Amino acid sequence: MLTELLDRARLLVVTGKGGTGKTTVAGALATAAARRGRRTLVVEVEGRQGLAALFGRPPLGHQETRVADGVMGLAVDPEESLREYLGRYGAAPLARLLSWARLTRFITAAAPGLGDILLVGKVWEATTRRRPRQGARFYDLVVLDAPPTGRIVPFLRAPETVAELARVGPIRHQAERVRELLDDPELTRMVLVCLPEELPVTETLEGASLLRAARLPLGPVVVNRVSADHLGDRGGRLAALAREPGPLAEAATQAGAELDTRALAVLVGEARDQRRRVEAERRMLRELRAGLAGLPVVELPLLLDGVTGAAEVATLAERLTADGPTGRADPAPA
């Protein structure tokens, strides 16, 4: 179950096709973990400030900042990470010189993959931190709002790629430790975010295959914005009501609403459209589950007013950890 993963994991890497709401899911996972008593950090690495907007906070920086009860937020910056890295390995004067000469941005942009290495390295440092240092906290769980599925494997494997060139030294040593963390299913899981639509489902299945091929441990797939089936078995009556809306008109009258023929037709038409949408989503969910080879799938509801702030994030966090049909969490594979 997802609750077990939230209780034991040290790093959750959240990825998905653009537009599926992976930042929202990352924020909801962090909030859910914090509600279970875990000291949690949620991290973004793409510079979009999506987490700040999600929690209604000012733009995040390279310093860890409170974004919700029990949740700290961080926007990792490659230039700041380079300066921090140099300082950690005894090259603080060089870091200050680079900053003074405004060369850090040039260096991170000129060296292919260096920016990703620094970003992943900072996430590793926050995840494996054993005690507070220089105002930085210790965390039980780090939730990474990672790049989309099309870029996730090169992003996570960037340290490993560079380590093949650096056979000795601190870069090689850190790359090996980063890989140990990312490859350990007891500590780390990849969380794929999807929508119940054809293209996102196809890309999610492809992303799962790529992550498996890269030997990165897969966790649950979170399907976001799933429409509620309010009609259930009663949906089968819609065709009959479209032909003969009398029973619906009588029910409306008993409820104190007078509906003319046109209003009844609109009401039944909207209900049928919603029913078709629900049925299409259920087909996509079945296709997704069939292609995931037993990976757990968790559904999050479509919120009619969207996700506009921390209150909606808290609602989704509650659904993520709900037992039974509300959370619709499939059991994890053995």
C-alpha positions as CSV (number, residue, x, y, z in Angstrom):
1,M,0.0,0.0,0.0
2,L,1.0,3.6,-0.5
3,T,0.9,4.3,3.2
4,E,3.6,1.7,3.8
5,L,5.8,3.3,1.2
6,L,5.3,6.7,2.7
7,D,6.3,5.3,6.1
8,R,9.5,3.6,5.0
9,A,11.0,5.2,1.8
10,R,13.7,7.9,2.0
11,L,13.3,9.2,-1.5
12,L,10.2,9.4,-3.9
13,V,11.0,10.5,-7.4
14,V,7.8,11.8,-9.0
15,T,7.7,12.0,-12.8
16,G,5.1,11.9,-15.6
17,K,4.1,13.4,-18.9
18,G,3.9,17.2,-18.9
19,G,0.5,18.4,-17.8
20,T,-0.5,15.4,-15.8
21,G,-0.1,17.2,-12.5
22,K,3.2,15.7,-11.2
23,T,3.9,18.8,-9.1
24,T,0.5,18.5,-7.5
25,V,1.1,14.8,-6.8
26,A,4.6,15.5,-5.4
27,G,3.1,18.1,-3.0
28,A,0.3,15.8,-2.0
29,L,2.7,13.0,-1.3
30,A,4.9,15.3,0.9
31,T,1.8,16.5,2.7
32,A,0.5,12.9,3.3
33,A,3.9,11.9,4.7
34,A,4.1,14.9,7.0
35,R,0.6,14.0,8.3
36,R,2.0,10.6,9.2
37,G,4.7,12.2,11.3
38,R,7.6,12.2,8.9
39,R,9.9,15.2,8.5
40,T,9.5,15.8,4.8
41,L,11.3,17.9,2.1
42,V,9.8,18.4,-1.3
43,V,12.2,19.5,-4.0
44,E,11.9,20.9,-7.5
45,V,14.7,21.0,-10.0
46,E,13.3,22.6,-13.2
47,G,13.1,26.3,-12.0
48,R,9.3,26.6,-12.7
49,Q,8.4,27.5,-9.1
50,G,5.5,25.1,-9.4
51,L,5.7,24.2,-5.7
52,A,5.6,27.8,-4.5
53,A,2.4,28.4,-6.6
54,L,0.9,25.1,-5.4
55,F,1.3,26.0,-1.7
56,G,0.7,29.7,-2.1
57,R,4.2,30.7,-1.0
58,P,6.7,33.2,-2.3
59,P,9.2,31.8,-4.9
60,L,11.5,29.1,-3.4
61,G,15.2,29.4,-3.4
62,H,18.2,27.2,-2.7
63,Q,17.5,27.4,1.1
64,E,15.0,25.0,2.6
65,T,11.8,26.9,3.4
66,R,8.6,25.9,5.2
67,V,5.7,25.5,2.7
68,A,3.1,23.6,4.8
69,D,2.8,22.0,8.2
70,G,5.7,19.5,8.5
71,V,6.8,20.1,4.9
72,M,9.8,22.1,3.8
73,G,10.4,23.1,0.2
74,L,13.5,23.6,-1.9
75,A,14.2,24.8,-5.5
76,V,17.6,23.4,-6.4
77,D,19.7,25.7,-8.5
78,P,22.8,24.3,-10.4
79,E,24.9,27.3,-9.8
80,E,24.3,27.3,-6.1
81,S,24.9,23.5,-6.1
82,L,28.2,24.0,-7.8
83,R,29.3,26.5,-5.2
84,E,28.1,24.2,-2.4
85,Y,29.9,21.2,-4.0
86,L,33.2,23.1,-4.3
87,G,33.0,24.3,-0.7
88,R,32.3,20.8,0.6
89,Y,35.5,19.5,-1.0
90,G,37.7,22.2,0.2
91,A,37.6,24.6,-2.8
92,A,35.5,27.4,-1.2
93,P,38.0,30.1,-2.4
94,L,37.5,28.8,-6.0
95,A,33.7,28.9,-5.5
96,R,34.0,32.5,-4.3
97,L,36.2,33.4,-7.3
98,L,33.8,31.8,-9.7
99,S,30.9,33.7,-8.2
100,W,32.8,37.0,-8.3
101,A,33.7,36.5,-11.9
102,R,30.1,35.3,-12.7
103,L,31.4,32.1,-14.2
104,T,29.3,29.5,-12.5
105,R,26.4,29.8,-15.0
106,F,28.9,29.5,-17.9
107,I,30.4,26.4,-16.4
108,T,27.1,24.6,-15.7
109,A,25.9,25.4,-19.1
110,A,29.1,24.6,-21.0
111,A,29.6,21.1,-19.5
112,P,27.0,18.7,-20.8
113,G,25.2,16.9,-18.0
114,L,27.0,18.9,-15.2
115,G,23.8,20.7,-14.3
116,D,21.9,17.4,-13.9
117,I,24.8,15.9,-11.8
118,L,24.7,18.9,-9.4
119,L,20.9,18.8,-9.1
120,V,20.8,15.0,-8.4
121,G,23.8,15.4,-6.1
122,K,21.9,18.0,-4.0
123,V,18.9,15.7,-3.8
124,W,21.1,12.9,-2.7
125,E,22.7,15.1,0.0
126,A,19.3,16.1,1.4
127,T,18.1,12.5,1.4
128,T,21.2,11.0,3.1
129,R,21.8,13.8,5.6
130,R,22.3,12.3,9.0
131,R,22.2,15.4,11.2
132,P,21.5,19.1,10.8
133,R,24.3,21.3,9.5
134,Q,24.5,25.0,8.9
135,G,20.8,25.4,9.5
136,A,19.8,22.5,7.2
137,R,17.5,20.0,8.7
138,F,17.4,16.2,8.8
139,Y,14.6,14.6,6.8
140,D,12.8,11.2,7.0
141,L,11.6,11.6,3.4
142,V,12.5,13.6,0.3
143,V,9.9,14.0,-2.5
144,L,11.5,15.0,-5.8
145,D,9.3,16.8,-8.4
146,A,11.5,15.4,-11.2
147,P,11.7,16.1,-14.9
148,P,9.1,14.5,-17.2
149,T,9.3,10.9,-18.3
150,G,11.0,11.7,-21.5
151,R,14.0,13.0,-19.6
152,I,13.9,11.2,-16.3
153,V,16.4,8.4,-17.0
154,P,19.2,10.6,-18.5
155,F,18.6,13.0,-15.6
156,L,18.9,10.3,-12.8
157,R,21.8,8.5,-14.6
158,A,23.8,11.7,-15.3
159,P,26.2,11.1,-12.3
160,E,26.8,7.5,-13.4
161,T,27.6,8.7,-17.0
162,V,30.2,11.2,-15.8
163,A,31.6,8.7,-13.3
164,E,32.6,6.5,-16.2
165,L,35.1,9.2,-17.2
166,A,36.2,10.0,-13.7
167,R,37.7,6.7,-12.5
168,V,38.9,8.1,-9.1
169,G,38.3,11.1,-6.9
170,P,35.3,12.7,-5.2
171,I,33.1,12.8,-8.4
172,R,33.4,9.1,-8.8
173,H,32.8,8.4,-5.2
174,Q,29.7,10.6,-5.0
175,A,28.4,9.1,-8.3
176,E,28.6,5.6,-6.8
177,R,26.8,6.7,-3.6
178,V,24.1,8.4,-5.7
179,R,23.6,5.2,-7.7
180,E,23.4,3.1,-4.5
181,L,20.6,5.3,-3.2
182,L,18.6,5.4,-6.5
183,D,18.9,1.7,-7.1
184,D,17.8,0.6,-3.6
185,P,14.1,-0.3,-3.6
186,E,14.1,-0.2,0.2
187,L,15.0,3.5,0.1
188,T,13.8,4.9,-3.3
189,R,10.9,4.5,-5.6
190,M,9.9,6.1,-8.9
191,V,6.3,7.4,-8.8
192,L,4.7,7.8,-12.3
193,V,1.8,10.3,-12.6
194,C,-0.8,9.7,-15.3
195,L,-4.2,11.0,-16.5
196,P,-6.9,8.6,-17.6
197,E,-6.5,9.5,-21.2
198,E,-5.0,7.7,-24.2
199,L,-1.8,9.6,-24.7
200,P,-0.7,9.9,-21.0
201,V,-1.5,6.2,-20.5
202,T,0.7,5.3,-23.5
203,E,3.6,7.5,-22.3
204,T,3.2,6.2,-18.8
205,L,3.6,2.6,-20.0
206,E,6.6,3.6,-22.1
207,G,8.1,5.4,-19.1
208,A,7.7,2.4,-16.9
209,S,9.5,0.3,-19.5
210,L,12.4,2.8,-19.6
211,L,12.7,2.9,-15.9
212,R,12.7,-0.9,-15.6
213,A,15.3,-1.1,-18.3
214,A,17.4,1.4,-16.4
215,R,17.0,-0.8,-13.2
216,L,15.4,2.0,-11.3
217,P,12.9,0.8,-8.7
218,L,9.3,1.5,-9.6
219,G,6.7,2.4,-7.1
220,P,3.0,3.1,-7.5
221,V,1.4,4.9,-10.5
222,V,-0.8,7.8,-9.5
223,V,-3.7,8.5,-11.9
224,N,-4.7,12.1,-11.4
225,R,-8.0,13.8,-12.2
226,V,-10.2,10.7,-12.3
227,S,-13.9,11.6,-12.9
228,A,-16.3,10.4,-10.2
229,D,-19.0,7.9,-11.3
230,H,-22.0,9.5,-9.5
231,L,-24.6,7.4,-11.4
232,G,-23.2,3.9,-11.0
233,D,-25.7,1.3,-12.1
234,R,-28.3,3.9,-12.7
235,G,-26.4,5.1,-15.7
236,G,-28.1,2.3,-17.7
237,R,-31.4,4.2,-17.4
238,L,-30.1,7.3,-19.3
239,A,-31.0,6.0,-22.8
240,A,-34.6,5.3,-21.6
241,L,-34.9,8.7,-20.0
242,A,-33.7,10.4,-23.2
243,R,-36.6,8.7,-25.0
244,E,-39.2,9.2,-22.3
245,P,-38.2,11.9,-19.7
246,G,-41.5,11.7,-17.8
247,P,-40.1,9.9,-14.7
248,L,-37.3,12.5,-14.5
249,A,-39.8,15.4,-14.7
250,E,-41.9,13.8,-12.0
251,A,-38.9,13.3,-9.7
252,A,-37.9,17.0,-10.3
253,T,-41.4,18.1,-9.5
254,Q,-41.4,16.1,-6.2
255,A,-38.0,17.8,-5.4
256,G,-39.6,21.3,-5.9
257,A,-38.1,22.0,-9.4
258,E,-40.2,22.5,-12.5
259,L,-38.2,21.5,-15.6
260,D,-39.5,22.0,-19.2
261,T,-38.8,19.6,-22.0
262,R,-35.7,21.5,-23.2
263,A,-34.2,21.6,-19.6
264,L,-34.9,17.9,-19.3
265,A,-33.1,17.2,-22.6
266,V,-30.1,19.2,-21.6
267,L,-29.9,17.5,-18.2
268,V,-30.1,14.0,-19.7
269,G,-27.6,15.0,-22.4
270,E,-25.0,16.2,-19.9
271,A,-25.5,13.1,-17.8
272,R,-24.9,10.9,-20.9
273,D,-21.8,12.9,-21.8
274,Q,-20.5,12.4,-18.2
275,R,-21.3,8.7,-18.4
276,R,-19.4,8.3,-21.6
277,R,-16.4,10.2,-20.1
278,V,-16.4,7.9,-17.1
279,E,-16.6,4.8,-19.2
280,A,-13.7,6.0,-21.4
281,E,-11.6,6.7,-18.3
282,R,-12.4,3.3,-17.0
283,R,-11.2,1.7,-20.2
284,M,-8.0,3.6,-20.0
285,L,-7.5,2.6,-16.4
286,R,-8.0,-1.1,-17.3
287,E,-5.4,-0.7,-20.1
288,L,-3.0,1.0,-17.8
289,R,-3.3,-1.7,-15.1
290,A,-2.9,-4.5,-17.7
291,G,0.3,-3.0,-19.0
292,L,1.9,-2.3,-15.7
293,A,2.6,-5.9,-14.8
294,G,1.2,-5.7,-11.2
295,L,2.4,-2.3,-10.2
296,P,0.0,-0.6,-7.7
297,V,-2.3,2.1,-9.2
298,V,-3.7,4.8,-7.0
299,E,-6.5,7.1,-8.3
300,L,-6.9,10.8,-7.4
301,P,-10.2,12.5,-8.0
302,L,-10.9,15.3,-10.4
303,L,-11.6,18.3,-8.2
304,L,-14.3,20.4,-9.9
305,D,-12.6,23.8,-8.9
306,G,-9.1,22.5,-9.6
307,V,-6.1,22.6,-7.3
308,T,-5.8,26.3,-6.3
309,G,-3.9,26.0,-3.0
310,A,-2.8,24.1,0.0
311,A,-6.4,23.1,1.0
312,E,-6.8,21.1,-2.2
313,V,-3.4,19.6,-1.8
314,A,-4.4,18.5,1.7
315,T,-7.6,16.9,0.2
316,L,-5.5,14.9,-2.3
317,A,-3.1,13.9,0.4
318,E,-6.0,12.5,2.4
319,R,-7.2,10.5,-0.7
320,L,-3.7,9.1,-1.3
321,T,-3.7,7.4,2.1
322,A,-7.3,6.5,2.3
323,D,-8.2,2.8,2.7
324,G,-11.0,1.2,0.7
325,P,-12.8,2.4,-2.4
326,T,-12.2,6.1,-1.7
327,G,-8.5,5.9,-2.2
328,R,-8.8,3.1,-4.8
329,A,-5.3,1.9,-4.0
330,D,-4.4,-1.4,-5.5
331,P,-2.3,-3.8,-3.3
332,A,1.4,-3.7,-4.0
333,P,2.8,-6.7,-5.8
334,A,4.5,-9.4,-3.7
